[in-house]
Amino acid sequence: MHVTPAPSAPHRLLAFGRRLAQGWAGSPRAMDVLAALSCLGLMALDLPGLAAADNSLSGPAAAVVLAVGCSTLLVRRRMPWVSYLAALLFIGWLHELTLIQFALYSVGRFRGRRAGVLATLGYVAFALCLFCWVPGWPLARAETLSSFLSLVVPIGVLASAVGIAAYRHDLVRELDTRRAESAVLQAVQQERTSVARDVHDFVGRELTLLTVRSEVLSMRSRETAYAKDFEELADTARRAHLVLNEIIVQRGERAATPGVDGLAALAEESGRAGSPVRLALDPAVHGLSPLRQAAVYRVVQECLTNAAKHARGETVEVTIAADGPQLRIAVRNGLAQRHPSRAPVSAGSGTASMSERVRSLGGTLTATRTQDAYEVLATLPKG
C-alpha cells in the first residue's frame, strides 16, 4: 500500500501563502493596501534627504508624515481627491513627487477622463506657481524651465493617462459583462418562449380533442345520467384551453413571433437580400387566431430563408388563402441556374420544424421539388 508523505512545514507555509495571495488577488481592498505600501516604500528612499533638508522634520517624524500621506490611498476608490490634496501638500512642503503619481492615477482610474485632466492641469499649475514664486523650491534654482518641463509635467501626464486608460478598460470590461448577461437573458427568454409555444401546440391540441370528444359523448348519452358529467367535462376542457391561450399565446407568442401583419416586412427584407417576393394575402387571414398567424409567419419565414440559401436571386411567390374551413399556404420559387461556389450553412432541420409546427395544429405540409421549381404547400384548419 502506497502512503503519501505528509507535507513538511515549509511546504505548508508556502501553500498557505499561495492561498492567501489567490484570495487577495482580486480584492479591491487588497489592491488599495498594496498601492499604499508601494508608495510608502518608494518615499522611504527619500527619508535621508528629507532629514537633511531644512523642512522642520526629523527622520522619525518624516516617516510618520509619509505614512499618514500614503494612508490616504486606502480611500482612493471613494475619495481620490483626498490623496490628491495630500500629494499637493507634500509637493509644497516636502518637495515630494511620489504621492502625486499615485493620486493622479487614482483620480483618472476612478473618476474618469474629465476629472483626470482637471487634476493634471491643477497639479501642473500648482507646481508652476511653486517654480515661479517660491524661492526654496528645488526647481526654482534652475536657470530655465527645462527641469520643470522634463520632470514635473511628464510625471503628471503619464500617471493620469495610465489611470484614464485603466478607467476606459474597466468600462469596456463592464460593457462586455453586461452584453454577456443580456445575451444569456435573451437566450433564456427565447427558450422559454419556445417551450411555451410547444406546450401550447401539444397541450392545446389534446385539450381540443378532449373537448370535442366530451361533446360527442354528451350528445350520445343525452338520455342517460352521464350526459351532465360529459357536458361539465367539455366545459372544463374548454376553459382550460382558454386559460392556456391567455397565458401563453397572448403573453408569449405575440411578443415573440409576429403575425400576418409582419409578412410585408419579411418580404421586403427578403427582397433586400436578393430574393424578391410576390405576396398574395387573403384579407380573411387577419381574423385568424394569434397561434395560427404565428404558424403562417414561421412557415413563410423558413421558406424565404431556404430560398435565400439555395435560390438566391429567384423570385419567390407566396400565396396565403382561406379556402372555406382550411387555410392554404403556398410558397414557390425557381431553382438557381448556377450553384454557389460555397455551400450555404444549413442544419437541415427547417422543413422538419415547419412540418412539426403545422401538424401540431392539425394541418399538413409537403415540400416538392421539380425540374425548375421548389414548392412548399401547407394547409391548416382555420379555427
PyMOL commands that set and color helices and strands:
alter all, ss='L'
color gray80, all
select helices_A, chain A and resi 9-25+28-44+47-52+59-75+80-94+98-133+138-141+146-220+227-256+260-272+283-287+290-310+350-360
alter helices_A, ss='H'
color red, helices_A
select strands_A, chain A and resi 277-281+316-323+326-334+364-369+373-381
alter strands_A, ss='S'
color yellow, strands_A
deselect
rebuild
show_as cartoon
